[in-house]
Amino acid sequence: MKKILFAASAGLYCLIISCNDKPPAVESNNNSKTYKNLEASRAVSKAFESGDVSGIDSAVAANFVDHTDRGDMGRDSLKAMIKMVHATNKDMKMEVIKELADDDYVFTWMRFTGTSDGTMPGGPPVGPYKMTAIETVKFVDGKAVEHWEFMEPREMMKMMPPPPPAPDSKAKKDAPKKK
């Protein structure tokens, strides 16, 4: 009986210890690398929504590399892309669904909504859009140095232009019918 009571007490003690209401270290330590990385990531997202690139120098390294289909290199290239995205999607909103971070990376699952004018190469077609993506950013000394974006194939297909008609389809329409 004493063994059962001891085991139950030990289990209850472990349960009480694990129910700690203390916030995670990232929220309580504003000087941590993780916190700085999150703040830099959020600054870039705000720039895409607003078109204001004035905060990019403090959030992104000069040798920044974008590993998306655009393959942009350098902070100035990122600034140009932000301005183009904002100009072609003025009402774009970026909603964070989930955000995970450590000292080296920030992973953000985001929902993008807005209305596209259809002129951005590789961007959404004309009209309203809603899509999700996972943004992965590598950080060094609190500045973004690399970026990847992962989308579901069906999300990417929404941005693909329709295929051109088959070369022989017009010829088949115009050909005289056999009697």
C-alpha angles and dihedrals in degrees: 000000000000090000092053092047091048092049092048091049092049091049092049091048091052090048092052092048092050093052093075114154093202111124119243117275093252091064096045099041109062091180096060122116090237093056092048090050092051092049092050091048091050091049090057091049090051089051091055091051096044102031089228108133096178093108096048096091091061094046104039131053119237091241094052116157124203110205095193123109089281092060093203119181127202136024094269090056089053091051091052090050092050090052092048093048091049093047092052096039105033096167096045115145125192115204119191111226096177134352128197125180145170135169093291110027143035118202115193125183103204140184115214121200133171146097121285126207086209096236099107110102108243090005132119119298122254113299139030120339139185121188141150132222141168113238115204118192129181117212135201119186092349095306128107112249103167137022135194129178124203122195133175112259092244089053090053092047090059088065096048117103115241113269117260116255116272110269094239097045093088091045091054091050094049097042115107114255118245116243 
